[in-house]
Amino acid sequence: MHYWKKYACLFTCYCCFLFSAIAQDTAIRQPLKIAVFAPVYLDSAFKGNDYKLSNTNSLPRYMLPGLDFYNGVLLAIDSLQAEHAQLEVLFYDSKSLTQPLPQVLLKPELNGVSLLIASFNTRNEIKLLADFALNKNIPLISATYPNDGGITANPFFVLVNPTLPTHCAGLYHYLQRIYPTNSMVMFRRKGLFEDMIQSEFNTASQQTAGVPLRIKTVELPDTFNVKQVTGYLDSTKQNIVICGTLNEAFGVNLVRALDESKNFPSVAIGMPTWDALKELDRMNTEIVYSTPFTYNYLRKDKTGQQLVTKYRARFQARPSDMAFKGFEALYHFGKLLLRHNNGLINHLSDKDFHLFNDFDFQPIRLSKEHLLPDYLENKKLYFIRKAGGQLKSLN
């Protein structure tokens, strides 16, 4: 079967199978409802079961993250049904052309929903679902997107993937703990995000109870060369080099420059985006970066291996991180919902149904005058060491 046809059939079969299982469950006890939203883009690629983008067997790249998240959700449903969990899961394509999100949120089937789970991929689509969650007083789990979407005064908006300021503060405290007396250089490029990163490091320095780190900031052009980097390094000491930008090309070039400078022993400290930079696997320089997710590392543990095996058996492919995120979001928070029901918002950090990651959700107040939290954010970070393509958790 063609790859895209298999996806279309799986999506159709999933909906029919799920609602059939729900009908059986409701005869026993009214299940709790969970609505899941992900950017699948089915309407843009399919007309019924007919693929309309091209004659190729592959799906467009922009569809894959949402589909992988959906596939993870599907495997979580299998696990929950095997445990006879009393849950009704409704799945919606947040990029549907025929049923756009404002129209979906008016559907009567969403009445009585107890939990929303969403995989966003743009900032401007967050507010609509967040307002719906606030109006219904139900948690909205933003499972993948590291941005608060400008949300304020909404204690039901829950950010699993931490914001950039949280990563910067976490990296600062990690460096303070591991390299408290080292001299450090932050290489950055010109830009607003780069200004934000530097500002967050400055704030952490001003607020620390310990001795502030000694960090020299150097702004480089995008086309910098090796000598422009080594001119700020010391061949007699271990150099702590911080990449002060999210720009992937800049980060790769910086590590490559360190890799070519054997006489300057260095550790490169990177941004959370480094987790997906495959170019860094081919370099021997030790790098350290922060992440709230440990899926790459934990594919080797028992639970991770089981999910990989089930995913391959069902989809004939290797699961991406998005599949792990979809599985964990539905299974973990679904089980917590069953235990705590309306009190779920107070138990989001519970470890009772731990799968891959720990969570530490904290209230965020963007202003001291705000009595209610503006939202809840996961503050748990893992620090990953990578050298020569080998990963190691430093927690």
ROPATI-874006 format. One record per residue (C-alpha): residue in three letters; residue number from 1; x, y, z. Coordinates in steps of 0.1 Angstrom, whole numbers, plus 5000, padded with zeros to 4 digits. Layout:
<dobas>
ALA NUM X Y Z;
...
</dobas>
This chain:
<dobas>
MET 1 5000 5000 5000;
HIS 2 5013 5035 4992;
TYR 3 5026 5053 5023;
TRP 4 5000 5081 5020;
LYS 5 4971 5057 5014;
LYS 6 4981 5039 5046;
TYR 7 4979 5071 5066;
ALA 8 4945 5079 5051;
CYS 9 4931 5045 5059;
LEU 10 4945 5045 5094;
PHE 11 4929 5079 5101;
THR 12 4895 5067 5089;
CYS 13 4897 5033 5107;
TYR 14 4909 5050 5139;
CYS 15 4878 5073 5141;
CYS 16 4854 5044 5135;
PHE 17 4871 5021 5159;
LEU 18 4874 5047 5186;
PHE 19 4837 5057 5185;
SER 20 4827 5021 5185;
ALA 21 4847 5015 5216;
ILE 22 4832 5046 5232;
ALA 23 4796 5033 5226;
GLN 24 4805 5001 5245;
ASP 25 4820 5021 5274;
THR 26 4791 5045 5279;
ALA 27 4768 5015 5286;
ILE 28 4789 5009 5317;
ARG 29 4798 5043 5329;
GLN 30 4799 5078 5314;
PRO 31 4835 5083 5303;
LEU 32 4855 5115 5308;
LYS 33 4861 5134 5275;
ILE 34 4894 5145 5262;
ALA 35 4897 5165 5230;
VAL 36 4930 5163 5211;
PHE 37 4941 5189 5184;
ALA 38 4970 5185 5161;
PRO 39 4980 5200 5127;
VAL 40 4975 5171 5103;
TYR 41 4965 5191 5072;
LEU 42 4944 5162 5058;
ASP 43 4921 5185 5038;
SER 44 4950 5200 5020;
ALA 45 4964 5166 5010;
PHE 46 4934 5144 5005;
LYS 47 4900 5145 4989;
GLY 48 4883 5115 5005;
ASN 49 4909 5087 5001;
ASP 50 4924 5104 4970;
TYR 51 4958 5120 4974;
LYS 52 4957 5153 4955;
LEU 53 4991 5168 4960;
SER 54 5012 5147 4936;
ASN 55 5017 5113 4922;
THR 56 5046 5105 4946;
ASN 57 5044 5080 4975;
SER 58 5056 5104 5001;
LEU 59 5038 5129 5022;
PRO 60 5048 5166 5024;
ARG 61 5073 5173 5052;
TYR 62 5049 5198 5068;
MET 63 5024 5171 5075;
LEU 64 5048 5147 5093;
PRO 65 5050 5162 5128;
GLY 66 5013 5164 5132;
LEU 67 5008 5129 5118;
ASP 68 5035 5115 5141;
PHE 69 5018 5132 5171;
TYR 70 4985 5117 5160;
ASN 71 5001 5082 5157;
GLY 72 5015 5085 5192;
VAL 73 4980 5095 5204;
LEU 74 4966 5064 5186;
LEU 75 4991 5041 5204;
ALA 76 4982 5057 5237;
ILE 77 4945 5050 5230;
ASP 78 4954 5013 5224;
SER 79 4972 5012 5258;
LEU 80 4944 5030 5276;
GLN 81 4917 5007 5261;
ALA 82 4938 4976 5271;
GLU 83 4935 4990 5307;
HIS 84 4898 4996 5302;
ALA 85 4902 5033 5309;
GLN 86 4869 5051 5309;
LEU 87 4879 5079 5285;
GLU 88 4863 5093 5254;
VAL 89 4890 5107 5231;
LEU 90 4879 5132 5203;
PHE 91 4906 5140 5177;
TYR 92 4905 5171 5155;
ASP 93 4927 5183 5127;
SER 94 4936 5219 5137;
LYS 95 4944 5227 5101;
SER 96 4912 5214 5086;
LEU 97 4898 5235 5058;
THR 98 4863 5221 5059;
GLN 99 4860 5223 5097;
PRO 100 4882 5252 5110;
LEU 101 4889 5255 5147;
PRO 102 4863 5283 5154;
GLN 103 4836 5260 5139;
VAL 104 4849 5229 5157;
LEU 105 4847 5247 5191;
LEU 106 4809 5252 5186;
LYS 107 4803 5215 5182;
PRO 108 4779 5201 5209;
GLU 109 4801 5170 5213;
LEU 110 4826 5192 5231;
ASN 111 4802 5199 5258;
GLY 112 4814 5182 5290;
VAL 113 4850 5179 5278;
SER 114 4873 5176 5308;
LEU 115 4907 5181 5292;
LEU 116 4922 5196 5260;
ILE 117 4955 5185 5246;
ALA 118 4971 5204 5217;
SER 119 5001 5202 5194;
PHE 120 5005 5238 5182;
ASN 121 5029 5248 5154;
THR 122 5022 5285 5152;
ARG 123 5018 5311 5179;
ASN 124 4987 5327 5166;
GLU 125 4965 5296 5170;
ILE 126 4970 5293 5207;
LYS 127 4946 5320 5220;
LEU 128 4914 5305 5205;
LEU 129 4918 5272 5223;
ALA 130 4932 5289 5255;
ASP 131 4901 5312 5257;
PHE 132 4879 5281 5252;
ALA 133 4897 5263 5281;
LEU 134 4894 5294 5304;
ASN 135 4857 5297 5296;
LYS 136 4851 5261 5304;
ASN 137 4875 5260 5334;
ILE 138 4893 5230 5320;
PRO 139 4931 5225 5315;
LEU 140 4946 5230 5280;
ILE 141 4979 5210 5277;
SER 142 5001 5226 5251;
ALA 143 5022 5196 5245;
THR 144 5048 5206 5220;
TYR 145 5051 5244 5213;
PRO 146 5076 5264 5234;
ASN 147 5057 5297 5234;
ASP 148 5030 5312 5256;
GLY 149 5012 5327 5227;
GLY 150 5008 5360 5246;
ILE 151 4984 5343 5270;
THR 152 4976 5362 5302;
ALA 153 4954 5357 5332;
ASN 154 4946 5321 5322;
PRO 155 4956 5295 5349;
PHE 156 4942 5267 5328;
PHE 157 4968 5271 5300;
VAL 158 4996 5246 5306;
LEU 159 5029 5248 5288;
VAL 160 5048 5215 5287;
ASN 161 5076 5227 5265;
PRO 162 5093 5256 5284;
THR 163 5099 5290 5270;
LEU 164 5133 5304 5260;
PRO 165 5137 5324 5293;
THR 166 5133 5292 5313;
HIS 167 5160 5275 5292;
CYS 168 5183 5305 5296;
ALA 169 5178 5306 5334;
GLY 170 5183 5268 5336;
LEU 171 5215 5269 5316;
TYR 172 5229 5297 5337;
HIS 173 5223 5278 5369;
TYR 174 5237 5246 5354;
LEU 175 5269 5265 5344;
GLN 176 5271 5280 5379;
ARG 177 5269 5246 5394;
ILE 178 5294 5228 5371;
TYR 179 5318 5256 5361;
PRO 180 5315 5282 5388;
THR 181 5350 5297 5384;
ASN 182 5356 5292 5346;
SER 183 5359 5322 5323;
MET 184 5332 5319 5296;
VAL 185 5326 5334 5262;
MET 186 5291 5339 5247;
PHE 187 5292 5341 5209;
ARG 188 5261 5356 5193;
ARG 189 5249 5373 5162;
LYS 190 5229 5405 5159;
GLY 191 5192 5401 5164;
LEU 192 5162 5405 5187;
PHE 193 5162 5368 5199;
GLU 194 5199 5372 5206;
ASP 195 5192 5403 5226;
MET 196 5166 5383 5246;
ILE 197 5190 5355 5253;
GLN 198 5217 5379 5265;
SER 199 5191 5398 5286;
GLU 200 5180 5366 5303;
PHE 201 5216 5356 5311;
ASN 202 5221 5391 5325;
THR 203 5189 5388 5346;
ALA 204 5201 5355 5360;
SER 205 5234 5370 5369;
GLN 206 5218 5399 5388;
GLN 207 5194 5376 5407;
THR 208 5217 5348 5417;
ALA 209 5225 5343 5453;
GLY 210 5260 5330 5445;
VAL 211 5290 5344 5427;
PRO 212 5279 5356 5392;
LEU 213 5295 5339 5362;
ARG 214 5322 5357 5343;
ILE 215 5308 5357 5307;
LYS 216 5323 5378 5279;
THR 217 5299 5385 5251;
VAL 218 5312 5386 5215;
GLU 219 5290 5395 5185;
LEU 220 5301 5378 5153;
PRO 221 5289 5381 5117;
ASP 222 5271 5351 5102;
THR 223 5301 5344 5080;
PHE 224 5327 5343 5108;
ASN 225 5358 5321 5105;
VAL 226 5378 5299 5129;
LYS 227 5403 5326 5139;
GLN 228 5375 5350 5149;
VAL 229 5365 5323 5175;
THR 230 5399 5311 5187;
GLY 231 5410 5348 5192;
TYR 232 5388 5347 5224;
LEU 233 5399 5312 5236;
ASP 234 5427 5301 5259;
SER 235 5448 5271 5249;
THR 236 5459 5265 5285;
LYS 237 5424 5261 5299;
GLN 238 5391 5244 5292;
ASN 239 5370 5270 5274;
ILE 240 5333 5272 5281;
VAL 241 5317 5285 5249;
ILE 242 5280 5296 5250;
CYS 243 5261 5299 5218;
GLY 244 5238 5329 5223;
THR 245 5215 5324 5194;
LEU 246 5188 5300 5181;
ASN 247 5201 5303 5146;
GLU 248 5210 5267 5136;
ALA 249 5235 5276 5110;
PHE 250 5254 5298 5134;
GLY 251 5254 5271 5161;
VAL 252 5267 5244 5137;
ASN 253 5294 5268 5124;
LEU 254 5304 5276 5160;
VAL 255 5308 5240 5170;
ARG 256 5326 5232 5137;
ALA 257 5351 5260 5145;
LEU 258 5357 5245 5179;
ASP 259 5360 5211 5163;
GLU 260 5388 5223 5140;
SER 261 5406 5240 5169;
LYS 262 5422 5210 5186;
ASN 263 5446 5232 5206;
PHE 264 5418 5249 5224;
PRO 265 5399 5224 5246;
SER 266 5363 5235 5247;
VAL 267 5328 5226 5258;
ALA 268 5300 5242 5237;
ILE 269 5268 5252 5256;
GLY 270 5239 5253 5232;
MET 271 5202 5261 5230;
PRO 272 5174 5235 5231;
THR 273 5172 5236 5193;
TRP 274 5205 5217 5193;
ASP 275 5186 5185 5201;
ALA 276 5175 5182 5165;
LEU 277 5208 5193 5148;
LYS 278 5220 5161 5131;
GLU 279 5251 5179 5118;
LEU 280 5264 5180 5154;
ASP 281 5265 5142 5155;
ARG 282 5295 5142 5132;
MET 283 5316 5164 5155;
ASN 284 5337 5154 5184;
THR 285 5335 5186 5204;
GLU 286 5316 5181 5237;
ILE 287 5283 5199 5236;
VAL 288 5258 5204 5264;
TYR 289 5222 5217 5259;
SER 290 5189 5217 5278;
THR 291 5157 5200 5269;
PRO 292 5124 5192 5287;
PHE 293 5122 5159 5267;
THR 294 5145 5129 5269;
TYR 295 5130 5108 5242;
ASN 296 5163 5104 5222;
TYR 297 5181 5092 5253;
LEU 298 5153 5070 5266;
ARG 299 5146 5050 5234;
LYS 300 5171 5026 5250;
ASP 301 5150 5019 5281;
LYS 302 5123 4993 5284;
THR 303 5093 5016 5280;
GLY 304 5109 5034 5251;
GLN 305 5118 5002 5233;
GLN 306 5083 4989 5237;
LEU 307 5069 5020 5221;
VAL 308 5094 5018 5192;
THR 309 5085 4981 5187;
LYS 310 5047 4988 5186;
TYR 311 5052 5018 5163;
ARG 312 5072 4998 5138;
ALA 313 5047 4970 5139;
ARG 314 5018 4993 5132;
PHE 315 5034 5020 5109;
GLN 316 5065 5003 5095;
ALA 317 5086 5033 5105;
ARG 318 5107 5046 5134;
PRO 319 5088 5069 5158;
SER 320 5100 5105 5159;
ASP 321 5100 5126 5191;
MET 322 5065 5139 5181;
ALA 323 5051 5104 5183;
PHE 324 5066 5100 5219;
LYS 325 5051 5134 5228;
GLY 326 5017 5124 5215;
PHE 327 5018 5091 5234;
GLU 328 5030 5106 5266;
ALA 329 5006 5136 5265;
LEU 330 4974 5114 5262;
TYR 331 4985 5085 5284;
HIS 332 5000 5105 5312;
PHE 333 4975 5133 5315;
GLY 334 4946 5110 5307;
LYS 335 4955 5087 5336;
LEU 336 4959 5117 5359;
LEU 337 4925 5130 5347;
LEU 338 4909 5096 5356;
ARG 339 4924 5098 5391;
HIS 340 4918 5135 5399;
ASN 341 4889 5145 5375;
ASN 342 4881 5182 5382;
GLY 343 4912 5185 5404;
LEU 344 4936 5177 5376;
ILE 345 4950 5212 5374;
ASN 346 4964 5208 5409;
HIS 347 4981 5175 5402;
LEU 348 4998 5180 5368;
SER 349 5033 5174 5383;
ASP 350 5024 5141 5399;
LYS 351 5047 5113 5391;
ASP 352 5021 5085 5396;
PHE 353 5019 5077 5359;
HIS 354 5055 5086 5349;
LEU 355 5065 5074 5314;
PHE 356 5095 5092 5300;
ASN 357 5098 5127 5316;
ASP 358 5092 5143 5349;
PHE 359 5072 5176 5350;
ASP 360 5074 5205 5373;
PHE 361 5046 5229 5365;
GLN 362 5049 5263 5382;
PRO 363 5025 5293 5380;
ILE 364 5039 5321 5359;
ARG 365 5030 5357 5368;
LEU 366 5041 5382 5342;
SER 367 5035 5410 5365;
LYS 368 5038 5412 5403;
GLU 369 5003 5428 5404;
HIS 370 4987 5397 5389;
LEU 371 4969 5377 5416;
LEU 372 4960 5348 5392;
PRO 373 4987 5330 5373;
ASP 374 4990 5340 5337;
TYR 375 4996 5304 5328;
LEU 376 5014 5273 5341;
GLU 377 5048 5263 5328;
ASN 378 5069 5232 5331;
LYS 379 5102 5242 5347;
LYS 380 5118 5207 5346;
LEU 381 5149 5207 5323;
TYR 382 5172 5179 5314;
PHE 383 5208 5186 5305;
ILE 384 5222 5164 5277;
ARG 385 5258 5159 5268;
LYS 386 5267 5149 5232;
ALA 387 5301 5141 5218;
GLY 388 5308 5122 5186;
GLY 389 5271 5115 5183;
GLN 390 5268 5098 5217;
LEU 391 5242 5111 5241;
LYS 392 5244 5111 5279;
SER 393 5219 5126 5304;
LEU 394 5237 5148 5329;
ASN 395 5208 5149 5354;
</dobas>
